Every structure is written in C-alpha cells, then in structure tokens.
Amino acid sequence: MAANDKLSGSRSKHRKRMRLGIALGSGSARGWAHIGVLRALHEMGISPDIVVGTSAGALVGGSYVSGQLDALETWARSIGKLDVVRMMDIAPARGGVISGSRLFDAFRRIARDVEIEELPKAFTAVATDFETGREIWLQDGSLHDAVRASISVPGLFSPFSYDGAWLVDGGLVNPVPISVCRALGADQVIGVNLSGDLANRNTQLTQPASFFGDDPLALEDTLARLPPALRDRIEGPARFFLSPRSSEKEKAPSFFDVIAGSINIMQDRVTRSRMAGDPADILIEPRLEGIRLLDFDHAREAIMEGHAATERMRSALESLVGPQDAG
C-alpha cells in the first residue's frame, strides 16, 4: 500500500509539472469570444502557463496575461454600431482601407502598456513579415506594439512598422498558433479556432451581407447621428464599403464580403493544414457564423458563445489537466 501511495504521489507531482499552453486564434471581431473562453477556463480552475495569440487572439491574450481582461471586456461590451463607425479612420494610401489608429488608440486608453518580458506568464504575439512571408514571434518589448502588429488584417488595417519590417496579421501563416505554444515548452495545448465554421458560409452568398445587416435605413440613421465634420469625412467611404446590396437577387459580393470571405477561406485552409501536422490536445471551436469581420459591437454574443463552447469541452479539459489542476 505504501508503494502504491508513493507511486500515486509521484504521478501527481509529474502532472503538476506539465506546462499548459493556449493558442488563441485570429478572427477580427470574433476574437471577443476568447474572453468567454478564458473566463470559462478560470471557472474550471484551469490557468495556462503559456499564452500565444494571433491577431484578435493576441489582443485578448495580451490583456489576459497583463491582468487587464476585465477592462477589455468592459470596453468591448460598451461598443455600439456608432462607435465602430467612429473608429473607421479610412486611409487607403497607407496599405489598408482603415488605418487602425483610432481603434487601437481606444484600446490603449483602457489597457496600459507593459514590457512583454516582464509579464507573469510567457506570452507571444504572432505576426507576418509582409516582404518575406516569414512568421514573426513577438516576445519582448512593448505589448501594445506587438498586439498592433499582429492585428493588421491584410487589405483592412494598415501594416505596422516594427523593428525595420512591415508586419501584418499573423493569421496569414499561423491562424491558431499551436506550434508556437509547443516551441515555448507547452506539454499540452488548448487551441481556440474562431474560423472553423465560416469558410463555407462565405462562399455560398445566400444572404445579403452588410455591416448593417438587412436594414437599409441603419446606415442612414448612423450617419445622421454623427457630428457634421466626421460625417462629411467618412460618408462617402461608408456608403461605398458598408451599404447593403440593393436587392436579394443581386448576388455579387460587397467589398467587405470579398475581404471577409477571402480571409475566412484562407485561414480555414491554413489552419486545417497546420493542425493536421500539429494538432491541439483540446480544440475549442465557438460557433460564430453570425458575427462578421467588423462586428465589434457584438461582443456580448461572442463572449457568451466562447464561454459556451468551452463548457461543451469541460469533460475533455478536466481529463487533460487532471482533477487536482482543474479544481
């Protein structure tokens, strides 16, 4: 009996030494679902040792590791449609339809900057070198700069100049960065894929897709509520990029349909390929097909589904980390 107790104790200690990583995937506005995932894991007593994020996953993951997830969630839940329009700083000459400065300035106001190497957990943001196509791991320096580089969705947000290189969204090369978690020493990895159910929907074009949904008056109402100076500056681009298609019968995709659909298809294919060679131990896939690329005002729905998707995996998660680690 004593020998068995000793063996059991040895296994328990070995389990406690296992390092858990979480790979938070890209997904633009769908990235709010990561907040729900992390909340649900916390409720289960599961705390990753290594956090790696791509694009929106970098934003949420960086906030989580720096102890600022509460502030991020409060801000995300407060964003309305009008706020999203206000943050659209149209700047096509800078390599993207939107400069991204206003959106990220809002983030800077609610989350303080810290040095990545001083964070209490290992954290990495994944970006892509635009000129070489190389996968870039941002592991030191300014957390704000690392996140800004990682979220530069090609064609939408302007590339970010970082250490002499132009960086864009890490989702181009590693949408769910499981491999980075393992490279940093994770023995077990939870992957969070936000795009698994979106590629097919975006190729069918069965419904009119628009930033304002099916209501043709929503854009007019939003523009009417803007200050005159701001309305004069963005009305033209807003009508061009955000107006719904003129009829149900018109099947041609809108500008944002093309960007969103292309990104979804690309990331789905890259994710499938990479996970085939290096799968997560547990894969969480929130059902987010109703949330579009710029639906930043849908944080409540995304967070709830992220939480629900994690709960659906509760049994597998507790088996992975063990009853003592899961609480």
C-alpha positions in Angstrom: 0.0 0.0 0.0 2.8 2.4 0.8 4.5 1.7 -2.5 1.2 2.4 -4.3 0.8 5.7 -2.4 4.3 6.7 -3.3 3.7 5.9 -7.0 0.4 7.8 -6.9 2.2 10.8 -5.4 4.9 10.7 -8.0 2.3 10.7 -10.8 0.5 13.7 -9.2 3.8 15.7 -9.0 4.6 14.8 -12.6 1.1 16.0 -13.6 1.6 19.3 -11.8 4.9 19.9 -13.7 3.1 19.6 -17.1 3.0 23.1 -18.7 -0.2 24.1 -20.3 -0.4 26.4 -23.3 -3.3 28.1 -25.0 -3.3 29.1 -28.7 -5.8 31.9 -29.3 -6.7 32.2 -32.9 -7.3 35.0 -35.3 -10.8 36.2 -36.2 -11.1 40.1 -36.1 -14.4 40.9 -34.2 -15.0 37.2 -33.5 -12.0 37.5 -31.2 -14.2 38.7 -28.4 -15.1 35.0 -28.0 -11.6 34.5 -26.5 -12.8 36.4 -23.4 -15.5 33.9 -22.8 -13.1 31.0 -23.3 -10.7 32.4 -20.7 -13.5 33.1 -18.3 -14.8 29.6 -18.5 -11.3 28.1 -18.1 -10.8 30.2 -15.0 -14.1 29.0 -13.6 -12.9 25.4 -14.1 -9.6 26.3 -12.3 -7.6 26.0 -15.4 -4.8 28.5 -15.8 -2.5 28.3 -18.9 1.2 28.7 -18.3 1.9 29.8 -21.9 -0.4 32.2 -23.9 0.1 32.7 -27.6 -2.2 34.8 -29.7 -2.6 35.6 -33.4 -4.4 38.8 -34.3 -7.5 39.2 -32.1 -6.1 36.3 -30.0 -3.0 38.5 -29.4 -5.2 41.4 -28.2 -7.2 39.3 -25.8 -4.3 37.1 -24.7 -2.1 40.1 -24.0 -4.9 41.7 -21.9 -5.3 38.4 -20.0 -1.6 37.9 -19.2 -1.2 41.6 -18.2 -4.2 41.4 -15.8 -6.4 43.7 -17.9 -9.0 41.3 -19.1 -11.8 42.9 -17.0 -11.1 46.3 -18.5 -11.0 44.9 -22.0 -14.3 43.1 -21.5 -16.0 46.2 -20.1 -14.8 48.2 -23.1 -15.8 45.5 -25.6 -19.3 45.2 -24.2 -19.7 49.0 -24.4 -19.0 49.3 -28.1 -22.0 50.2 -30.3 -22.5 50.4 -34.0 -21.9 54.1 -33.9 -18.6 53.6 -32.0 -17.5 51.2 -34.7 -18.2 53.8 -37.4 -16.3 56.5 -35.4 -13.3 54.2 -35.3 -13.2 53.8 -39.1 -10.2 56.1 -40.0 -10.3 55.5 -43.8 -6.7 55.6 -45.1 -6.3 53.5 -48.3 -3.0 55.2 -49.1 -1.4 53.5 -46.0 -1.8 50.0 -47.3 -5.2 49.3 -45.8 -8.8 50.6 -46.0 -8.6 51.5 -42.3 -5.5 52.9 -40.6 -6.5 51.3 -37.4 -5.2 54.2 -35.3 -8.5 55.1 -33.8 -9.4 51.5 -32.9 -6.1 50.9 -31.3 -6.0 54.3 -29.6 -9.2 53.3 -27.9 -7.5 50.1 -26.7 -4.5 52.0 -25.4 -6.8 54.1 -23.3 -8.2 51.1 -21.4 -5.1 48.9 -21.3 -1.7 50.1 -20.1 1.4 49.2 -22.0 3.9 46.8 -20.4 7.1 45.1 -21.5 6.3 41.5 -22.6 9.3 40.0 -20.9 8.0 41.4 -17.5 4.6 39.6 -17.8 3.9 36.9 -15.2 3.2 34.3 -17.8 5.0 33.5 -21.1 3.3 35.5 -23.9 3.9 35.7 -27.6 2.0 37.5 -30.4 2.3 36.1 -33.9 2.6 38.4 -36.9 3.7 38.0 -40.6 6.6 39.8 -42.3 4.9 41.3 -45.3 8.0 41.3 -47.5 9.3 37.8 -46.8 6.2 36.0 -45.6 8.1 34.8 -42.5 6.2 34.0 -39.3 7.3 36.5 -36.6 7.1 35.8 -32.9 6.9 39.0 -30.8 8.2 38.0 -27.4 9.7 41.2 -25.9 9.3 44.9 -25.9 6.0 46.8 -25.9 2.9 44.7 -25.5 0.9 47.4 -27.4 3.3 47.3 -30.4 3.2 43.5 -30.5 -0.6 43.4 -30.5 -0.9 46.2 -33.0 1.4 44.3 -35.4 -0.4 41.1 -35.0 -3.9 42.5 -35.7 -3.1 44.2 -39.1 -5.6 42.3 -41.2 -4.4 42.5 -44.8 -6.5 44.8 -47.0 -8.4 46.1 -44.0 -5.9 47.5 -41.5 -2.7 49.2 -42.5 0.6 47.2 -41.9 2.6 48.1 -38.8 6.2 49.2 -38.9 8.1 47.2 -36.3 11.8 46.9 -35.9 12.5 47.8 -39.5 9.9 45.5 -41.0 6.3 45.9 -42.2 4.2 43.4 -40.2 0.7 42.2 -41.0 -1.8 39.8 -39.4 -0.3 36.5 -38.1 -3.3 34.7 -39.4 -1.7 34.6 -42.9 0.8 32.0 -41.7 -0.4 30.6 -38.3 -4.1 31.3 -37.6 -4.2 29.1 -34.5 -0.6 29.2 -33.1 -0.4 25.7 -31.5 3.1 25.2 -32.8 4.4 28.3 -31.0 3.0 27.0 -27.7 4.8 23.7 -28.2 8.0 25.5 -29.2 7.8 27.6 -26.0 7.7 24.4 -23.9 4.0 23.6 -23.5 3.4 19.9 -22.9 -0.4 20.2 -23.5 -2.1 22.8 -25.7 -5.6 24.1 -25.9 -6.3 25.6 -29.3 -9.1 28.1 -29.9 -10.2 28.2 -33.6 -12.6 31.0 -34.5 -13.0 30.3 -38.2 -13.9 26.7 -38.4 -17.5 27.2 -39.4 -17.1 30.3 -41.6 -15.4 29.3 -44.9 -18.3 27.5 -46.5 -20.8 30.2 -45.5 -18.8 32.9 -47.2 -18.6 31.0 -50.5 -22.4 30.5 -50.8 -23.6 34.1 -50.7 -27.1 33.0 -49.9 -28.0 36.1 -47.9 -27.2 39.8 -48.4 -24.2 40.6 -46.3 -23.6 44.0 -44.9 -22.0 45.7 -42.0 -25.5 46.9 -41.0 -27.3 43.6 -41.7 -30.5 43.6 -43.6 -31.8 47.1 -42.6 -31.2 49.6 -45.4 -32.0 52.5 -43.0 -29.4 51.6 -40.5 -26.6 53.3 -42.3 -28.6 56.4 -42.9 -29.5 56.5 -39.2 -25.9 56.1 -38.1 -24.6 58.8 -40.5 -27.3 61.2 -39.3 -26.2 60.8 -35.7 -22.5 61.7 -36.4 -21.1 65.1 -35.8 -21.1 67.1 -39.1 -17.4 67.2 -39.5 -17.0 63.5 -39.0 -20.0 62.7 -41.2 -18.6 64.8 -44.1 -15.2 63.0 -43.9 -16.5 59.4 -43.8 -19.9 59.4 -45.5 -18.5 58.6 -49.0 -16.3 55.7 -47.9 -19.0 54.4 -45.5 -21.6 54.3 -48.3 -19.2 52.6 -50.6 -17.9 50.0 -48.2 -20.8 49.4 -45.8 -24.1 49.8 -47.7 -26.1 46.6 -48.1 -26.6 45.1 -51.6 -29.5 46.6 -53.4 -31.6 43.5 -53.7 -31.9 39.9 -52.6 -31.4 38.9 -56.3 -28.1 40.7 -56.6 -25.5 38.0 -55.8 -22.3 40.0 -56.3 -20.4 40.2 -53.0 -19.7 43.6 -51.5 -16.2 44.9 -50.9 -16.2 43.7 -47.3 -17.7 40.4 -48.3 -14.7 39.8 -50.6 -12.2 40.7 -47.8 -14.0 38.7 -45.1 -14.7 35.7 -47.3 -11.2 35.5 -48.7 -9.7 35.8 -45.2 -12.0 33.1 -43.8 -11.3 30.7 -46.6 -7.5 31.3 -46.4 -7.4 30.9 -42.6 -9.6 27.8 -42.6 -7.3 26.1 -45.1 -4.1 27.2 -43.4 -5.5 26.1 -40.0 -6.5 22.7 -41.3 -3.1 22.2 -42.8 -1.1 23.2 -39.8 -3.3 21.3 -37.3 -3.1 18.2 -39.4 0.7 18.1 -38.6 0.5 19.6 -35.1 -3.0 19.2 -33.6 -4.1 20.7 -30.3 -4.7 18.4 -27.4 -8.1 20.1 -27.0 -9.7 22.2 -29.7 -12.4 24.7 -28.8 -14.4 26.0 -31.8 -17.0 28.6 -30.9 -20.0 28.8 -33.3 -19.6 32.4 -34.6 -21.1 32.3 -38.1 -23.4 35.2 -37.4 -20.6 37.6 -36.5 -18.9 39.4 -39.4 -15.4 40.9 -39.8 -16.2 44.3 -38.3 -19.0 43.4 -35.9 -17.0 44.7 -32.9 -20.4 45.7 -31.4 -21.3 42.0 -31.0 -19.0 41.4 -28.0 -21.8 40.1 -25.8 -22.8 37.4 -28.2 -19.2 36.4 -29.0 -18.2 36.2 -25.3 -21.2 34.1 -24.4 -20.5 31.7 -27.2 -16.8 31.5 -26.3 -17.9 30.5 -22.8 -20.5 28.0 -24.0 -18.0 26.4 -26.4 -15.5 25.9 -23.6 -18.2 24.4 -21.4 -19.0 21.9 -24.1 -15.4 20.7 -23.8 -15.4 20.6 -20.0 -15.1 16.9 -19.7 -12.2 16.7 -22.1 -10.5 19.7 -20.5 -10.7 18.3 -17.0 -9.4 15.0 -18.3 -6.5 16.8 -19.9 -5.3 18.8 -16.9 -6.4 16.4 -14.2 -8.9 16.8 -11.3 -6.4 18.5 -9.0 -5.4 21.1 -11.6 -9.0 21.7 -12.7 -10.2 22.3 -9.2 
